[in-house]
Amino acid sequence: MLLVNDIKLSVDSNEDKLQTKIEKLLHAKINSYEIKKKSLDARKELLYVYSVIVDVDNEDKYVSNKIKKYIKTDLNPPHINTNKTVCIVGYGPSGIFSSYRLVQAGFKVIVFEKGKRINERVKDVEKFFKEGILDEDSNVQFGEGGAGTFSDAKLTTRIKNQYIDYILDVFVKHGCKQSIKYEHHPHVGTDEIRKVIKNITDYLIENGCEFHFSEEVTDFILDDSRCIKKVVTKKGEYACDYLLLGIGHSAYNTIVKLQEIGVYIEPKDIAIGFRVEHPQSLIDTRQTNNMIEEANEYLLRYKGDKGVYSFCMCPGGLVVPAMSDKNTIVTNGMSYSKRDSGIANSAILIQVPMSEFNDGYIYLKTIESKAYAYSNSYKALAQNIKDFMNNELNELIFPSTYCLGTVLYDYNNFFSKKDLRIIKEALLDFDKKIPGFIEHGIMVGPETRSSCPVRIKRDEFGQSINTKNLYPMGEGAGYGGGIMSCCLDGIRIANIIINDGNI
């Protein structure tokens, strides 16, 4: 197999032309090809640039500085004979991929998830979206697949890691479209990722993984050497040889329990802000002049006295209520696979260093509760961006996609004077990069759940620094920031357990 880079097609060309391009470059007929990477080059004219894996006879004769031999690494784990039991708490991305890998390797795996399976979870979420009736155990934050299930389901990361291919292969095997393996910014969409996660869970069950949905872990039993021996739920006690903690960023009750039993946990910086919404047509025009069919994204960064940045940008998406506690307001973004709502949304967040709060969870909960008190409902707080900039409050220039409605609110009362200055500087900067960002946008919030406010510190072997057999992983432990980074962290911890089991 050969890896051939830098093959270009105009954005309106059919990808079927790739084979002709490859054969022209090699001056030979090829047997087959597979796209490895696809990116957009907008420096002069809009072009798609491809890297492809090519099967051709007598491949050695084509090797050059630009054409390399390609050997795919087998990243599946070794299957080992073991009677060791691994308990995994939390079934978001890190829980899914640690489970998957450990089941492949032959461990007995028991998974505990506070929320429900996808089908029932979707019903609970839709009931909340339509009627404002919140189930605190089954919602956007808790349940099969974790919080990423109700998002744009982006599979992007800036991390360079060989296991990215492994993760994407697993997703494709269980129902994702093949193109996620090579798109520059692959996304699955909330509607499709639900099916894929269900398929992965079904596969794990068929291969011996034991699941306990709707069973929140309430305690942990340690021996005299501070080694985790058992997991406790309201339904029973479960012995384990390893405990993998893959809780999400909203698992406050679990963090409190860990603190009670003396697990070392340290605070970390967080971020707060709001969602912005714009007509998708504005973003498409500003980004690529409507030259590509798919809804365009953006990534914005401003470095002032504090960092301000866009996060979880959802083209053609919706702003959704993402509360896990009653009488609070939390917003998030979500897109279906077609990204066809006509409205783009993204979080705009400002950094909050840990020097500005004592307990991050209480700090965020206070913001969420105050928002609810102002709204006196689950309606989100909303304002035109231009009114925010001008200290005014007028009717929204278009209705928000937030399903439970909005109330007008002046976000000049939300931030400190210093943070207000920085955010307004950032919005002026963003408006230069995307003209019309201020004039044609609205803000809806608050957004408070972008990252976990704590880190469960672990050593170089992935284990808690003061509690044996406890392996923190993913977002809720402070080691992830998106679906892919959490998947990778779950694999990292699983590999440590597998290597330990091989000793």
VORO-21062 format. One record per residue (C-alpha): residue number from 1; residue in three letters; x, y, z; chain. Coordinates in steps of 0.001 Angstrom, whole numbers. Example, Ala and Ser with C-alpha at 12.3 -4.5 7.8 and 13.67 -1.06 7.14 Angstrom:
<recs>
REC   n res       x       y       z chain
REC   1 Ala   12300   -4500    7800     A
REC   2 Ser   13670   -1060    7140     A
</recs>
This chain:
<recs>
REC   n res       x       y       z chain
REC   1 Met       0       0       0     A
REC   2 Leu    1121    3557    -719     A
REC   3 Leu     317    6850     966     A
REC   4 Val    -160    9578   -1638     A
REC   5 Asn    -532   13170    -405     A
REC   6 Asp   -1603   16523   -1800     A
REC   7 Ile   -4190   15477   -4352     A
REC   8 Lys   -6443   18462   -5066     A
REC   9 Leu  -10009   18763   -6315     A
REC  10 Ser  -12192   21841   -6660     A
REC  11 Val  -14971   21976   -4065     A
REC  12 Asp  -17638   21349   -6714     A
REC  13 Ser  -15891   18296   -8168     A
REC  14 Asn  -17160   14745   -7696     A
REC  15 Glu  -14859   12611   -5535     A
REC  16 Asp  -15074    9896   -8193     A
REC  17 Lys  -12441   11932  -10030     A
REC  18 Leu   -9889   11004   -7375     A
REC  19 Gln   -9065    7688   -9023     A
REC  20 Thr   -8298    9425  -12311     A
REC  21 Lys   -6090   11932  -10485     A
REC  22 Ile   -4200    9155   -8673     A
REC  23 Glu   -3662    7125  -11840     A
REC  24 Lys   -2452   10202  -13695     A
REC  25 Leu      44   10926  -10905     A
REC  26 Leu    1343    7337  -10844     A
REC  27 His    1045    6729  -14583     A
REC  28 Ala    -555    3401  -13735     A
REC  29 Lys   -3891    1660  -13168     A
REC  30 Ile   -4605    1158   -9465     A
REC  31 Asn   -6495   -1664   -7793     A
REC  32 Ser   -8252     485   -5189     A
REC  33 Tyr   -7843    3505   -2949     A
REC  34 Glu   -9071    4739     429     A
REC  35 Ile   -9252    8363    1534     A
REC  36 Lys   -7137    8927    4628     A
REC  37 Lys   -7534   12683    5042     A
REC  38 Lys   -9583   15457    3470     A
REC  39 Ser   -9096   19141    4248     A
REC  40 Leu  -10146   22489    2819     A
REC  41 Asp   -7541   24831    1344     A
REC  42 Ala   -8912   28372    1106     A
REC  43 Arg   -5652   30279     564     A
REC  44 Lys   -6323   31164   -3095     A
REC  45 Glu   -9260   29290   -4533     A
REC  46 Leu  -11324   26832   -2523     A
REC  47 Leu   -9929   23334   -2954     A
REC  48 Tyr  -10256   20026   -1174     A
REC  49 Val   -6875   18439    -513     A
REC  50 Tyr   -6687   14656     -62     A
REC  51 Ser   -4279   12085    1265     A
REC  52 Val   -5106    8603     -11     A
REC  53 Ile   -3990    5034     640     A
REC  54 Val   -3481    3285   -2679     A
REC  55 Asp   -3279    -379   -3626     A
REC  56 Val   -1244    -765   -6809     A
REC  57 Asp     843   -3583   -8270     A
REC  58 Asn    4637   -3282   -8039     A
REC  59 Glu    4278    -520   -5455     A
REC  60 Asp    8033    -225   -4784     A
REC  61 Lys    8587    1450   -8146     A
REC  62 Tyr    6378    4404   -7169     A
REC  63 Val    7997    5219   -3822     A
REC  64 Ser    9519    8716   -3788     A
REC  65 Asn    9886   11758   -1556     A
REC  66 Lys    6178   12451   -1958     A
REC  67 Ile    4854    8888   -2108     A
REC  68 Lys    5550    6670     880     A
REC  69 Lys    4846    3057    1728     A
REC  70 Tyr    1905    2688    4099     A
REC  71 Ile    1598     -63    6682     A
REC  72 Lys   -1457      40    8929     A
REC  73 Thr    -660    -760   12545     A
REC  74 Asp   -2839   -3317   14314     A
REC  75 Leu   -4001   -1424   17386     A
REC  76 Asn   -6260   -4106   18849     A
REC  77 Pro   -5176   -5198   22340     A
REC  78 Pro   -3749   -8646   23089     A
REC  79 His   -6279  -11103   24459     A
REC  80 Ile   -5081  -12294   27854     A
REC  81 Asn   -6329  -14954   30198     A
REC  82 Thr   -7350  -13196   33388     A
REC  83 Asn   -9928  -13495   36132     A
REC  84 Lys   -9517   -9828   37096     A
REC  85 Thr  -12657   -7681   37403     A
REC  86 Val  -12745   -4054   36286     A
REC  87 Cys  -15545   -1808   37535     A
REC  88 Ile  -16153    1284   35416     A
REC  89 Val  -18186    4148   36853     A
REC  90 Gly  -19688    6393   34168     A
REC  91 Tyr  -20470    5503   30566     A
REC  92 Gly  -19450    8548   28585     A
REC  93 Pro  -16644    8477   25974     A
REC  94 Ser  -13889    7403   28401     A
REC  95 Gly  -16139    4728   29908     A
REC  96 Ile  -17198    3454   26493     A
REC  97 Phe  -13698    3050   25097     A
REC  98 Ser  -12081    1694   28249     A
REC  99 Ser  -14922    -867   28385     A
REC 100 Tyr  -14522   -1721   24714     A
REC 101 Arg  -10785   -2268   24934     A
REC 102 Leu  -10880   -4230   28182     A
REC 103 Val  -13617   -6529   26877     A
REC 104 Gln  -11494   -7121   23769     A
REC 105 Ala   -8580   -8006   26041     A
REC 106 Gly  -10601  -10537   28029     A
REC 107 Phe  -11301   -8796   31332     A
REC 108 Lys  -14559   -9101   33238     A
REC 109 Val  -16018   -5607   32966     A
REC 110 Ile  -18892   -4184   35038     A
REC 111 Val  -20222    -745   34063     A
REC 112 Phe  -22291    1514   36339     A
REC 113 Glu  -24206    4445   34865     A
REC 114 Lys  -26483    6773   36814     A
REC 115 Gly  -28696    7431   33799     A
REC 116 Lys  -30750    5265   31490     A
REC 117 Arg  -30115    3567   28153     A
REC 118 Ile  -30441    5678   25017     A
REC 119 Asn  -34049    4912   24061     A
REC 120 Glu  -35448    5760   27491     A
REC 121 Arg  -33035    8627   27964     A
REC 122 Val  -34159   10246   24708     A
REC 123 Lys  -37773   10108   25904     A
REC 124 Asp  -36821   11828   29170     A
REC 125 Val  -34831   14521   27369     A
REC 126 Glu  -37577   15185   24838     A
REC 127 Lys  -40122   15441   27660     A
REC 128 Phe  -37946   18073   29301     A
REC 129 Phe  -37472   19949   26028     A
REC 130 Lys  -41218   20005   25381     A
REC 131 Glu  -42749   20228   28851     A
REC 132 Gly  -39974   21483   31130     A
REC 133 Ile  -40179   18373   33329     A
REC 134 Leu  -36609   17452   34355     A
REC 135 Asp  -35475   13985   35421     A
REC 136 Glu  -32334   14615   37485     A
REC 137 Asp  -30997   11119   36757     A
REC 138 Ser  -31787   10974   33027     A
REC 139 Asn  -31066   14118   31024     A
REC 140 Val  -28572   15783   28690     A
REC 141 Gln  -25768   15148   31206     A
REC 142 Phe  -26510   11642   32512     A
REC 143 Gly  -27189    8396   30668     A
REC 144 Glu  -25795    6014   28063     A
REC 145 Gly  -23140    7831   26039     A
REC 146 Gly  -22641   10789   28369     A
REC 147 Ala  -23187   14470   27609     A
REC 148 Gly  -21694   14177   24113     A
REC 149 Thr  -24724   12167   23015     A
REC 150 Phe  -26731   15408   22961     A
REC 151 Ser  -24234   17586   21121     A
REC 152 Asp  -22915   17979   17596     A
REC 153 Ala  -20917   14781   18255     A
REC 154 Lys  -17724   16271   16851     A
REC 155 Leu  -14843   13825   16498     A
REC 156 Thr  -12060   16394   16380     A
REC 157 Thr   -9034   16898   18561     A
REC 158 Arg   -5694   18691   18375     A
REC 159 Ile   -4037   15673   20011     A
REC 160 Lys   -1767   13602   17766     A
REC 161 Asn   -2239    9963   18706     A
REC 162 Gln   -2203    6676   16798     A
REC 163 Tyr   -5358    5522   18611     A
REC 164 Ile   -7468    8131   16827     A
REC 165 Asp   -7646    5687   13904     A
REC 166 Tyr   -8693    2923   16302     A
REC 167 Ile  -11492    5082   17726     A
REC 168 Leu  -12788    6078   14305     A
REC 169 Asp  -12666    2454   13148     A
REC 170 Val  -14823    1450   16131     A
REC 171 Phe  -17334    4188   15343     A
REC 172 Val  -17505    3157   11677     A
REC 173 Lys  -17820    -525   12580     A
REC 174 His  -20873     303   14679     A
REC 175 Gly  -22673    2549   12229     A
REC 176 Cys  -20883    5836   11560     A
REC 177 Lys  -20376    6964    7989     A
REC 178 Gln  -16969    6103    6512     A
REC 179 Ser  -16153    9767    5889     A
REC 180 Ile  -15532   10479    9600     A
REC 181 Lys  -12182    8738    9100     A
REC 182 Tyr  -10889   11398    6739     A
REC 183 Glu  -12897   14606    7127     A
REC 184 His  -10916   17473    8629     A
REC 185 His  -13690   18315   11114     A
REC 186 Pro  -15768   15146   11307     A
REC 187 His  -19079   15258   13089     A
REC 188 Val  -21731   12594   13531     A
REC 189 Gly  -24745   14536   14789     A
REC 190 Thr  -26825   13792   17859     A
REC 191 Asp  -29341   11684   15922     A
REC 192 Glu  -26666    9369   14489     A
REC 193 Ile  -24362    9103   17512     A
REC 194 Arg  -27260    7751   19570     A
REC 195 Lys  -27609    4780   17195     A
REC 196 Val  -23862    4174   17161     A
REC 197 Ile  -23524    4213   20951     A
REC 198 Lys  -26452    1814   21290     A
REC 199 Asn  -24743    -539   18813     A
REC 200 Ile  -21472    -366   20758     A
REC 201 Thr  -23283   -1143   24022     A
REC 202 Asp  -25116   -4074   22408     A
REC 203 Tyr  -21767   -5406   21137     A
REC 204 Leu  -20248   -5157   24623     A
REC 205 Ile  -23226   -6950   26192     A
REC 206 Glu  -22963   -9730   23603     A
REC 207 Asn  -19292  -10096   24538     A
REC 208 Gly  -19815  -10404   28277     A
REC 209 Cys  -19794   -6837   29586     A
REC 210 Glu  -22177   -6393   32528     A
REC 211 Phe  -24148   -3135   32609     A
REC 212 His  -25977   -1488   35502     A
REC 213 Phe  -27942    1444   34103     A
REC 214 Ser  -30026    3641   36428     A
REC 215 Glu  -27689    2565   39235     A
REC 216 Glu  -25746    5447   40731     A
REC 217 Val  -22591    4625   42676     A
REC 218 Thr  -22986    6022   46187     A
REC 219 Asp  -19847    4884   48025     A
REC 220 Phe  -16509    3113   47774     A
REC 221 Ile  -15042     630   50245     A
REC 222 Leu  -11306     826   50952     A
REC 223 Asp   -9039   -1481   52927     A
REC 224 Asp   -6463    -325   55469     A
REC 225 Ser   -3889     374   52747     A
REC 226 Arg   -6302    2787   50955     A
REC 227 Cys   -6975     315   48167     A
REC 228 Ile  -10442     374   46558     A
REC 229 Lys  -12003   -3046   47127     A
REC 230 Lys  -15712   -2532   46426     A
REC 231 Val  -18150    -235   44659     A
REC 232 Val  -21394     500   46515     A
REC 233 Thr  -24726    1402   44907     A
REC 234 Lys  -28274    1594   46264     A
REC 235 Lys  -28736   -1935   44953     A
REC 236 Gly  -25652   -3681   46283     A
REC 237 Glu  -21877   -3988   46678     A
REC 238 Tyr  -19529   -5119   43903     A
REC 239 Ala  -15948   -6313   44355     A
REC 240 Cys  -13313   -5127   41895     A
REC 241 Asp   -9636   -5458   41151     A
REC 242 Tyr   -9542   -2116   39339     A
REC 243 Leu  -11913     854   39536     A
REC 244 Leu  -11993    3160   36514     A
REC 245 Leu  -13725    6456   37239     A
REC 246 Gly  -15191    7923   34025     A
REC 247 Ile  -17714   10306   35550     A
REC 248 Gly  -18747   13426   33629     A
REC 249 His  -18242   17055   34568     A
REC 250 Ser  -21641   17203   36319     A
REC 251 Ala  -21114   14316   38776     A
REC 252 Tyr  -20921   16523   41845     A
REC 253 Asn  -22304   13880   44245     A
REC 254 Thr  -19526   11456   43318     A
REC 255 Ile  -16853   14105   43803     A
REC 256 Val  -18224   14892   47267     A
REC 257 Lys  -18115   11200   48205     A
REC 258 Leu  -14532   10870   46947     A
REC 259 Gln  -13539   13867   49065     A
REC 260 Glu  -15208   12281   52093     A
REC 261 Ile  -13095    9131   51766     A
REC 262 Gly   -9932   11174   51313     A
REC 263 Val   -9179   10802   47588     A
REC 264 Tyr   -6786   13575   46580     A
REC 265 Ile   -8652   16091   44408     A
REC 266 Glu   -7401   19515   43380     A
REC 267 Pro   -9252   22504   41880     A
REC 268 Lys   -8586   23714   38355     A
REC 269 Asp   -9498   26689   36195     A
REC 270 Ile  -12894   26784   34509     A
REC 271 Ala  -14792   29025   32086     A
REC 272 Ile  -18232   30621   31951     A
REC 273 Gly  -20203   32511   29350     A
REC 274 Phe  -23149   32220   27006     A
REC 275 Arg  -24194   30818   23644     A
REC 276 Val  -24266   33080   20597     A
REC 277 Glu  -26634   32433   17707     A
REC 278 His  -26391   33766   14148     A
REC 279 Pro  -28116   33017   10860     A
REC 280 Gln  -26113   30164    9350     A
REC 281 Ser  -26148   32060    6049     A
REC 282 Leu  -24087   34838    7654     A
REC 283 Ile  -21416   32367    8784     A
REC 284 Asp  -21396   30580    5405     A
REC 285 Thr  -21001   33863    3534     A
REC 286 Arg  -18264   35184    5781     A
REC 287 Gln  -16290   31928    5929     A
REC 288 Thr  -16371   30537    2370     A
REC 289 Asn  -18716   32849     453     A
REC 290 Asn  -21234   29979     235     A
REC 291 Met  -18845   27994   -1947     A
REC 292 Ile  -19280   24700     -89     A
REC 293 Glu  -22577   22965     582     A
REC 294 Glu  -22134   21972    4227     A
REC 295 Ala  -22803   24429    7041     A
REC 296 Asn  -19618   26321    7908     A
REC 297 Glu  -17903   26396   11291     A
REC 298 Tyr  -15704   28945   13010     A
REC 299 Leu  -13084   28926   15754     A
REC 300 Leu  -12424   32200   17536     A
REC 301 Arg   -9765   33104   20090     A
REC 302 Tyr   -8937   36358   21853     A
REC 303 Lys   -5960   36817   24168     A
REC 304 Gly   -6532   39755   26477     A
REC 305 Asp   -6008   39959   30210     A
REC 306 Lys   -7983   36704   30146     A
REC 307 Gly   -8634   34327   27307     A
REC 308 Val  -12025   34445   25543     A
REC 309 Tyr  -12863   31776   23003     A
REC 310 Ser  -15580   29981   21084     A
REC 311 Phe  -16331   26436   22184     A
REC 312 Cys  -18466   23578   20876     A
REC 313 Met  -19530   25427   17728     A
REC 314 Cys  -22684   23834   16249     A
REC 315 Pro  -23398   24786   12622     A
REC 316 Gly  -27050   24494   11701     A
REC 317 Gly  -27755   23534   15289     A
REC 318 Leu  -29862   24290   18348     A
REC 319 Val  -29248   25785   21769     A
REC 320 Val  -30581   23266   24269     A
REC 321 Pro  -31328   23162   28009     A
REC 322 Ala  -28584   21055   29596     A
REC 323 Met  -29534   21093   33277     A
REC 324 Ser  -29040   18122   35568     A
REC 325 Asp  -30352   19916   38670     A
REC 326 Lys  -33823   21319   39138     A
REC 327 Asn  -34304   25092   39390     A
REC 328 Thr  -31138   25901   37463     A
REC 329 Ile  -30437   27077   33914     A
REC 330 Val  -27611   25600   31837     A
REC 331 Thr  -27298   25906   28059     A
REC 332 Asn  -25395   23810   25541     A
REC 333 Gly  -25272   23344   21780     A
REC 334 Met  -26522   20424   19707     A
REC 335 Ser  -26729   19617   15994     A
REC 336 Tyr  -28445   16870   14049     A
REC 337 Ser  -26433   15151   11330     A
REC 338 Lys  -27889   17337    8550     A
REC 339 Arg  -27026   20574   10381     A
REC 340 Asp  -30056   22164    8773     A
REC 341 Ser  -31678   24381   11443     A
REC 342 Gly  -30531   27529    9604     A
REC 343 Ile  -28966   28879   12801     A
REC 344 Ala  -25344   28592   13926     A
REC 345 Asn  -24524   28584   17625     A
REC 346 Ser  -21408   28463   19752     A
REC 347 Ala  -20415   29042   23332     A
REC 348 Ile  -18406   32189   23994     A
REC 349 Leu  -16460   31630   27201     A
REC 350 Ile  -14100   33599   29415     A
REC 351 Gln  -11523   31910   31591     A
REC 352 Val  -12129   31862   35347     A
REC 353 Pro   -8932   31028   37273     A
REC 354 Met   -9323   28995   40448     A
REC 355 Ser   -8095   32001   42433     A
REC 356 Glu  -11558   33510   41830     A
REC 357 Phe  -13544   30795   43619     A
REC 358 Asn  -13318   28434   46581     A
REC 359 Asp  -15423   25520   45342     A
REC 360 Gly  -15899   25411   41567     A
REC 361 Tyr  -19067   23344   41730     A
REC 362 Ile  -20710   25741   44193     A
REC 363 Tyr  -19523   28714   42121     A
REC 364 Leu  -21170   27331   38979     A
REC 365 Lys  -24304   26122   40757     A
REC 366 Thr  -24773   29616   42188     A
REC 367 Ile  -24683   31122   38694     A
REC 368 Glu  -27129   28522   37375     A
REC 369 Ser  -29510   29044   40306     A
REC 370 Lys  -29424   32847   40010     A
REC 371 Ala  -30280   32557   36316     A
REC 372 Tyr  -33286   30425   37194     A
REC 373 Ala  -34349   32853   39921     A
REC 374 Tyr  -34246   35755   37457     A
REC 375 Ser  -36166   33804   34817     A
REC 376 Asn  -38485   32194   37376     A
REC 377 Ser  -38628   29290   34920     A
REC 378 Tyr  -36400   27178   32666     A
REC 379 Lys  -36461   29945   30047     A
REC 380 Ala  -32910   30990   29205     A
REC 381 Leu  -31541   34528   29569     A
REC 382 Ala  -31172   36265   26205     A
REC 383 Gln  -29992   39572   24720     A
REC 384 Asn  -28971   40946   21337     A
REC 385 Ile  -25176   41113   21131     A
REC 386 Lys  -25310   44713   19867     A
REC 387 Asp  -27507   45649   22858     A
REC 388 Phe  -25010   44014   25205     A
REC 389 Met  -22249   46094   23628     A
REC 390 Asn  -24329   49302   23896     A
REC 391 Asn  -25806   48674   27379     A
REC 392 Glu  -29333   48443   25980     A
REC 393 Leu  -32134   45888   26171     A
REC 394 Asn  -34504   45456   23230     A
REC 395 Glu  -36557   42634   21742     A
REC 396 Leu  -34440   39898   20140     A
REC 397 Ile  -33717   40399   16448     A
REC 398 Phe  -34765   36774   15862     A
REC 399 Pro  -36123   34013   18123     A
REC 400 Ser  -33599   31735   19790     A
REC 401 Thr  -33615   28021   18935     A
REC 402 Tyr  -33683   27306   22688     A
REC 403 Cys  -36790   25145   22994     A
REC 404 Leu  -38102   26326   26386     A
REC 405 Gly  -38173   30007   25454     A
REC 406 Thr  -36159   33022   26616     A
REC 407 Val  -36486   36076   28823     A
REC 408 Leu  -34699   39331   28119     A
REC 409 Tyr  -31725   39900   30390     A
REC 410 Asp  -28892   42417   30389     A
REC 411 Tyr  -25629   40443   30507     A
REC 412 Asn  -23883   43612   31641     A
REC 413 Asn  -25144   42534   35080     A
REC 414 Phe  -23724   39016   34721     A
REC 415 Phe  -19961   39625   34638     A
REC 416 Ser  -17530   41630   36753     A
REC 417 Lys  -16396   44995   35356     A
REC 418 Lys  -13038   43534   34415     A
REC 419 Asp  -14570   40537   32639     A
REC 420 Leu  -17102   42776   30870     A
REC 421 Arg  -14284   44835   29417     A
REC 422 Ile  -12404   41762   28236     A
REC 423 Ile  -15493   40092   26716     A
REC 424 Lys  -16462   43249   24837     A
REC 425 Glu  -12900   43568   23528     A
REC 426 Ala  -13142   39967   22376     A
REC 427 Leu  -16492   40476   20645     A
REC 428 Leu  -15081   43483   18771     A
REC 429 Asp  -12179   41291   17678     A
REC 430 Phe  -14540   38502   16597     A
REC 431 Asp  -16572   41040   14629     A
REC 432 Lys  -13467   41965   12646     A
REC 433 Lys  -12885   38303   11823     A
REC 434 Ile  -16557   37633   11019     A
REC 435 Pro  -18167   40977   10051     A
REC 436 Gly  -21725   41137   11357     A
REC 437 Phe  -20966   38959   14389     A
REC 438 Ile  -22194   41719   16716     A
REC 439 Glu  -24926   43271   14578     A
REC 440 His  -26647   40028   13595     A
REC 441 Gly  -26212   37859   16683     A
REC 442 Ile  -28012   37088   19929     A
REC 443 Met  -26673   35677   23183     A
REC 444 Val  -28412   32986   25231     A
REC 445 Gly  -27263   31471   28499     A
REC 446 Pro  -25694   30912   30846     A
REC 447 Glu  -23128   28347   29666     A
REC 448 Thr  -21386   26798   32684     A
REC 449 Arg  -20585   23163   31926     A
REC 450 Ser  -17746   23449   29428     A
REC 451 Ser  -15246   21831   31797     A
REC 452 Cys  -14990   20159   35174     A
REC 453 Pro  -13750   22409   38040     A
REC 454 Val  -11584   19687   39628     A
REC 455 Arg   -8856   17206   38776     A
REC 456 Ile   -8469   13847   40530     A
REC 457 Lys   -4703   13782   40465     A
REC 458 Arg   -3105   10591   39175     A
REC 459 Asp     444    9307   38877     A
REC 460 Glu    2424    8341   35792     A
REC 461 Phe     672    4964   35784     A
REC 462 Gly   -2808    6506   35710     A
REC 463 Gln   -3611    5669   39331     A
REC 464 Ser   -4849    8114   41984     A
REC 465 Ile   -1814    9439   43823     A
REC 466 Asn   -3199    8387   47218     A
REC 467 Thr   -5799    5694   46514     A
REC 468 Lys   -4790    2324   45055     A
REC 469 Asn   -6764     662   42274     A
REC 470 Leu   -8543    3952   41491     A
REC 471 Tyr   -7959    5162   37921     A
REC 472 Pro   -9549    8569   37182     A
REC 473 Met  -10189    9299   33501     A
REC 474 Gly  -12033   11602   31134     A
REC 475 Glu  -13731   14957   31575     A
REC 476 Gly  -15100   14539   35090     A
REC 477 Ala  -11679   13607   36441     A
REC 478 Gly  -10047   16583   34730     A
REC 479 Tyr   -8379   14717   31843     A
REC 480 Gly  -10485   15479   28787     A
REC 481 Gly  -12115   18309   26904     A
REC 482 Gly  -14224   16695   24208     A
REC 483 Ile  -15398   13358   22863     A
REC 484 Met  -12113   12337   21234     A
REC 485 Ser   -9817   13410   24066     A
REC 486 Cys  -11991   11490   26521     A
REC 487 Cys  -12054    8404   24267     A
REC 488 Leu   -8264    8566   24100     A
REC 489 Asp   -7990    8888   27869     A
REC 490 Gly  -10221    5841   28345     A
REC 491 Ile   -7949    3871   26006     A
REC 492 Arg   -4862    5151   27830     A
REC 493 Ile   -6155    3837   31158     A
REC 494 Ala   -7366     562   29628     A
REC 495 Asn   -3903     -29   28165     A
REC 496 Ile   -2347     468   31603     A
REC 497 Ile   -4713   -2150   33076     A
REC 498 Ile   -4029   -4558   30185     A
REC 499 Asn    -271   -4211   30610     A
REC 500 Asp    -642   -4764   34359     A
REC 501 Gly   -2698   -7867   33689     A
REC 502 Asn      48   -9188   31431     A
REC 503 Ile    2699   -8992   34133     A
</recs>
